[in-house]
Amino acid sequence: MPSVAIIGRPNVGKSTLFNRLVGRQDAIVDDQPGVTRDAKERTASWNGRDFILVDTGGLFGPEDDPFSAVIQAKIEEVISEADILLLMLDAQDGPTPMDHQVMDFLRKSRRKTIVVVNKLDNPSRLDLVAPFYELGCETLFPISSMHGTGTGDLLDEIVANLPPPVEIPAYEDVPAISIVGRPNVGKSTLLNRLVGRDRSIVSSIPGTTRDPVDTLVEYEGQRYLLIDTAGIRRRAKMHQGLDRYALMRGEEAIERSDVALLMIDGAEGLTETDARVFSYAHDAGKAAVILVNKWDVAERTKVTGDAFLKKLREVMPYLSYAPVLFVSAETGYHVQRIFPEIRRVLEGHQLRPSTSDLNDLLKEILLRHPPPSKKGRESKAFYWTQVAVQPPTIVLFVNDPDLIHFSYRRFLVNRLYERFAFYGTPIRLLLRARKRSD
């Protein structure tokens, strides 16, 4: 699929245009310059043509920004791969020396460049466009990405300059894998290790990745969509709007994934924030693999895997179904075990035993451990049936759901794990009162 990259100096409205053209609020928009760091990709469509739209960080950002150099390198990589470049300029500022610098830089790329003059929110102020011809442009497209003015003509120009369409086989049933964790636990480093090339910006400064980044990879003939999520902090610590947006994007990434790779900093140890972050994936019913990262560093403190695992199960008992791998994304230690583990939990997530096998188990349970009575009233369980997968959802028919204590429900779920290969996935057990028609 052809790609179109939005390029420009910081704070000219690139992410606003990105959201406008893809038709959803995907990129973070903020008045603070330098918000976009990773190159974010989404599919856009116009007049029957699909293309990948890429939102980039600001070219030639401030020298005191610790990310400027790595952002610049990432943008240069995007430019080298793009079919069309959209150079965005700010009508309110007029042509600046930095705009001249960006234009000269793009000319050297020899890529088709469409020059867009943004922030023309007042259509009567087209006089603001004329000064930009000094950049040497033959055609300028005046738009307001905020209000959508002129974006139709811009899309017509983009589609007219796209390379001829190429037939690409459609890939269906591609499992989505989100990489989830607190800031600076090594999510982007793990993504790069799994992909085999630098796909996300990797930095030791917490909070580098703010938007989820999607990457399609293949392992032993199976394709997977890897989603590197923004670092999620506790709500109480979100003093800036950007952190709130990052949390929202992380939750959205979890929602659209099948498996969550839950990353812990093994050197730092378990925190309350880990438990809160991982509860998002559990509540969403996602299969999960817990990755204790930086284990090469943790082992130097003489902490043992058994002790760490015991503590983990105590702090997060609701994730008792999730397998645990001790890894190092930096060195590659045990990273080769991640994809096989993903495959196993996907199988557990999609498992559907027969109704007869399920009820054979229930009969055995009821013979040995019938539900206890409550307040003098007898509790009765009759049968159960699986009504969904991803996560496995089982409905148990009883005489009165209020009579079944939570501890007995947990007992039943544990028996399901023991009998069937519901590996790495939560099980949802729903109680329903049996009607006469049942």
QUIQUI-V93231 format. One record per residue. PSI is psi in whole degrees, -180 to 180 (999 if undefined). OMEGA is omega in radians with two decimals (999 if undefined). NEAR is the number of other C-alpha atoms within 10 Angstrom. Layout:
BEGIN
PSI & OMEGA & NEAR
PSI & OMEGA & NEAR
END
This chain:
BEGIN
133 & -3.14 & 16
156 & -3.10 & 18
146 & 3.12 & 22
122 & -3.08 & 26
134 & 3.08 & 26
120 & -3.04 & 28
149 & 3.07 & 28
170 & 3.07 & 28
169 & -3.08 & 24
143 & 2.95 & 22
36 & 3.04 & 22
-1 & 3.07 & 23
23 & -3.10 & 24
-46 & -3.10 & 29
-32 & 3.08 & 25
-43 & 3.09 & 22
-41 & 3.10 & 24
-50 & 3.14 & 27
-39 & -3.14 & 21
-45 & -3.05 & 19
-31 & 3.11 & 21
-12 & 3.03 & 19
22 & 3.10 & 12
160 & -3.09 & 10
78 & -3.07 & 12
-48 & -3.11 & 18
147 & 3.12 & 25
129 & 3.12 & 18
129 & -3.11 & 21
150 & 3.12 & 15
-18 & -3.12 & 9
123 & 3.13 & 10
150 & 3.03 & 16
18 & -3.11 & 20
-42 & -3.13 & 21
124 & -3.13 & 25
-58 & 3.09 & 23
157 & 3.01 & 24
116 & -3.07 & 23
135 & -3.06 & 22
139 & 3.01 & 22
159 & 3.10 & 19
131 & 3.05 & 16
155 & -3.12 & 20
144 & 3.08 & 15
125 & 3.12 & 14
43 & 3.06 & 8
0 & 3.10 & 6
132 & 3.07 & 15
145 & 3.05 & 16
157 & 3.10 & 20
123 & 3.09 & 19
132 & -3.06 & 26
124 & 3.06 & 26
128 & -3.06 & 26
167 & 3.02 & 31
171 & -3.11 & 28
130 & 3.07 & 25
144 & 3.06 & 24
53 & 3.10 & 17
176 & -3.11 & 20
142 & -3.09 & 14
-26 & -3.12 & 9
-3 & 3.07 & 7
119 & -3.09 & 10
-13 & -3.10 & 12
-5 & -3.00 & 19
-46 & -3.07 & 19
-44 & -3.10 & 14
-33 & 3.06 & 15
-44 & 3.13 & 24
-44 & -3.14 & 18
-41 & 3.13 & 13
-42 & 3.14 & 21
-40 & 3.12 & 24
-37 & 3.09 & 16
-43 & 3.12 & 12
-45 & -3.13 & 21
-41 & -3.11 & 23
-23 & -3.09 & 11
-13 & -3.02 & 14
150 & 3.02 & 18
-35 & -3.12 & 20
141 & 3.06 & 22
133 & 3.00 & 24
109 & 3.10 & 20
116 & -3.10 & 23
134 & 3.12 & 27
158 & -3.07 & 27
111 & -3.11 & 23
-31 & -3.09 & 25
-31 & -3.12 & 14
-23 & -3.00 & 10
173 & -3.14 & 15
128 & -3.11 & 20
163 & 3.06 & 14
-35 & 3.12 & 9
-35 & 3.08 & 15
-42 & 3.08 & 21
-41 & -3.14 & 15
-43 & 3.13 & 14
-43 & -3.12 & 18
-44 & 3.11 & 19
-37 & 3.14 & 13
-42 & -3.10 & 13
-32 & 3.11 & 19
-36 & -3.13 & 11
-21 & -3.12 & 8
-21 & -3.13 & 13
30 & 3.06 & 10
150 & 3.03 & 15
122 & -3.09 & 17
126 & 3.05 & 22
124 & -3.06 & 21
125 & -3.05 & 23
125 & 3.08 & 26
109 & -3.01 & 24
170 & 3.07 & 25
30 & 2.97 & 22
68 & -3.07 & 23
-21 & 3.08 & 18
107 & -3.06 & 10
-21 & -3.11 & 13
-7 & -3.09 & 8
42 & 3.10 & 10
-14 & 3.09 & 13
-18 & 3.13 & 10
-14 & -3.08 & 17
-38 & -2.99 & 21
-42 & -3.11 & 12
-22 & -3.07 & 11
-11 & 3.10 & 22
-16 & 3.10 & 12
-13 & 3.09 & 10
-6 & 3.13 & 15
23 & -3.12 & 10
139 & 3.05 & 12
-36 & -3.09 & 9
137 & 3.07 & 11
144 & 3.12 & 16
103 & 3.10 & 16
129 & -3.13 & 26
168 & 2.87 & 26
103 & -3.13 & 22
-26 & 3.12 & 23
-43 & -3.08 & 15
-9 & 3.10 & 14
-1 & -3.12 & 14
129 & 3.08 & 18
-5 & -3.09 & 17
-25 & 3.08 & 19
-47 & 3.09 & 13
-38 & 3.12 & 12
-43 & 3.13 & 20
-37 & 3.07 & 16
-43 & -3.14 & 12
-40 & 3.12 & 13
-51 & -3.09 & 20
-37 & -3.14 & 18
-25 & -3.08 & 11
3 & 3.09 & 14
147 & 3.05 & 18
158 & -3.14 & 12
144 & -3.12 & 11
144 & 3.12 & 11
135 & 3.11 & 8
119 & 3.13 & 7
130 & 3.14 & 7
140 & 3.12 & 6
136 & 3.12 & 5
116 & -3.14 & 7
163 & 3.09 & 7
44 & 3.06 & 8
112 & -3.13 & 14
140 & 3.10 & 19
131 & -3.08 & 22
114 & 3.10 & 25
142 & 3.10 & 32
113 & -2.90 & 29
142 & 3.08 & 31
173 & 3.10 & 29
165 & 3.08 & 25
143 & 2.99 & 20
28 & 3.04 & 21
-6 & 3.08 & 23
24 & -3.09 & 26
-48 & -3.12 & 29
-36 & 3.08 & 26
-41 & 3.10 & 24
-44 & 3.12 & 24
-47 & 3.14 & 24
-37 & 3.12 & 20
-42 & -3.12 & 19
-36 & -3.11 & 21
-34 & 3.14 & 16
5 & 3.04 & 10
165 & -3.11 & 10
102 & 3.13 & 14
-32 & 3.09 & 20
156 & 3.06 & 24
127 & -3.13 & 18
127 & -3.12 & 21
154 & 3.10 & 16
-1 & 3.14 & 10
123 & -3.08 & 11
146 & 3.02 & 13
17 & -3.12 & 17
-47 & -3.11 & 21
120 & 3.13 & 24
-36 & 3.12 & 25
147 & 3.03 & 27
143 & 3.13 & 28
125 & -3.09 & 24
137 & 3.12 & 21
128 & 3.10 & 18
124 & 3.14 & 13
164 & 3.12 & 15
137 & 3.10 & 13
117 & 3.13 & 11
47 & 3.06 & 7
-6 & -3.14 & 7
130 & 3.08 & 12
145 & 3.09 & 16
145 & 3.04 & 18
111 & -3.13 & 18
131 & -3.12 & 24
112 & 3.10 & 27
107 & -3.03 & 29
159 & 3.03 & 28
148 & 3.08 & 30
131 & -3.06 & 28
126 & 3.08 & 28
165 & 3.05 & 20
146 & -3.12 & 15
-37 & -3.09 & 12
-22 & -3.10 & 6
9 & -3.08 & 9
88 & -3.10 & 15
-22 & -3.10 & 9
154 & 3.14 & 8
-33 & -3.11 & 11
-39 & 3.14 & 17
-37 & 3.10 & 20
-44 & 3.11 & 17
-42 & -3.13 & 19
-41 & 3.10 & 23
-45 & 3.12 & 22
-44 & -3.13 & 15
-38 & 3.11 & 22
-43 & 3.12 & 26
-39 & 3.11 & 22
-39 & 3.12 & 14
-41 & 3.10 & 26
-43 & -3.11 & 27
-38 & -3.07 & 19
11 & 3.10 & 15
161 & 3.05 & 21
-37 & -3.12 & 26
138 & 3.05 & 28
124 & 2.98 & 28
109 & -3.03 & 27
110 & -3.00 & 23
134 & 3.09 & 27
143 & 3.04 & 28
103 & -3.09 & 23
-29 & 3.14 & 23
-35 & -3.13 & 18
-30 & -3.11 & 12
176 & -3.11 & 15
145 & 3.07 & 17
165 & 3.07 & 13
-34 & -3.14 & 10
-38 & 3.08 & 15
-48 & -3.11 & 22
-41 & -3.13 & 18
-44 & -3.13 & 17
-46 & -3.06 & 22
-22 & 3.11 & 24
-26 & 3.09 & 15
-47 & -3.13 & 17
-41 & 3.14 & 26
-48 & -3.12 & 18
-29 & 3.11 & 11
-4 & 3.09 & 16
30 & -3.10 & 24
146 & 2.96 & 28
155 & -3.01 & 32
147 & 2.95 & 30
127 & 3.12 & 25
125 & 3.13 & 21
115 & 3.04 & 26
100 & -3.04 & 25
167 & -3.13 & 29
34 & -3.08 & 24
-26 & 3.07 & 25
-34 & 3.09 & 17
-41 & -3.10 & 15
-37 & -3.10 & 20
-25 & 3.11 & 13
-22 & 3.11 & 10
5 & 3.10 & 9
21 & 3.01 & 8
141 & -3.12 & 15
154 & 3.10 & 12
-38 & -3.14 & 17
-42 & -3.14 & 9
-41 & 3.13 & 9
-43 & -3.13 & 16
-40 & 3.12 & 15
-45 & 3.12 & 10
-41 & -3.13 & 14
-45 & -3.13 & 19
-30 & 3.11 & 14
-41 & -3.09 & 12
-35 & -3.08 & 15
66 & -3.11 & 16
-24 & -3.14 & 12
-13 & 3.10 & 15
28 & -3.11 & 23
-21 & 3.14 & 15
-17 & -3.02 & 20
127 & 3.06 & 22
156 & -3.08 & 17
130 & 3.05 & 21
135 & 3.05 & 20
116 & -2.97 & 22
171 & 2.93 & 24
107 & 3.12 & 24
-29 & -3.09 & 24
-45 & -3.08 & 16
-15 & -3.09 & 14
3 & -3.11 & 14
120 & 3.09 & 15
8 & 3.11 & 14
-30 & -3.13 & 19
-15 & 3.13 & 12
-10 & -2.99 & 12
-49 & -3.11 & 18
-44 & 3.05 & 16
-36 & 3.12 & 12
-38 & 3.06 & 18
-44 & -3.13 & 23
-41 & 3.14 & 14
-45 & -3.11 & 19
-29 & 3.04 & 26
-40 & 3.10 & 23
-41 & 3.10 & 18
-36 & -3.12 & 24
-29 & -3.08 & 26
6 & -3.06 & 18
138 & 3.08 & 20
91 & 3.07 & 21
159 & 3.12 & 14
155 & 3.13 & 11
-37 & -3.14 & 14
-40 & 3.11 & 12
-40 & 3.10 & 12
-45 & -3.07 & 19
-23 & 2.97 & 15
-41 & 3.10 & 12
-43 & -3.12 & 17
-39 & 3.11 & 21
-44 & 3.12 & 15
-42 & -3.12 & 11
-46 & -3.06 & 15
-29 & 3.10 & 13
-39 & -3.07 & 8
-37 & -3.05 & 8
73 & 3.09 & 13
156 & -3.14 & 15
137 & -3.12 & 19
153 & 3.08 & 15
160 & -3.13 & 13
121 & 3.13 & 12
40 & 3.09 & 7
-2 & -3.14 & 7
137 & -3.10 & 10
131 & 3.07 & 13
136 & 3.14 & 18
134 & 3.01 & 18
135 & -3.02 & 21
-56 & 3.13 & 14
167 & 3.04 & 17
162 & -3.12 & 21
145 & 3.12 & 19
128 & -3.05 & 19
-10 & -3.11 & 12
163 & 2.99 & 14
173 & 3.11 & 17
62 & 0.02 & 21
162 & 3.05 & 21
126 & -3.09 & 21
123 & -3.05 & 18
132 & 3.11 & 20
124 & 3.11 & 16
122 & 3.13 & 21
126 & -3.09 & 20
172 & 3.11 & 20
-35 & 3.13 & 17
112 & -3.11 & 16
-30 & -3.11 & 17
-17 & -3.12 & 13
-12 & -3.10 & 17
112 & -3.09 & 20
152 & -3.14 & 15
-39 & -3.11 & 10
-33 & 3.12 & 9
-36 & 3.07 & 14
-44 & 3.12 & 15
-38 & 3.08 & 12
-44 & 3.13 & 14
-43 & -3.14 & 19
-40 & 3.12 & 16
-36 & 3.11 & 14
-35 & 3.09 & 13
-42 & 3.10 & 16
-38 & -3.11 & 17
-37 & -3.04 & 11
-39 & -3.02 & 11
161 & -3.04 & 15
54 & 3.05 & 17
68 & -2.97 & 25
126 & 3.01 & 23
18 & -3.09 & 27
144 & 3.00 & 32
152 & 3.04 & 28
129 & 3.09 & 24
120 & 3.12 & 17
117 & -3.12 & 18
139 & 3.11 & 15
138 & -3.13 & 19
135 & 3.11 & 16
132 & -3.13 & 15
130 & 3.11 & 16
169 & 3.12 & 9
-36 & 3.13 & 5
-30 & 3.08 & 4
999 & 999 & 6
END
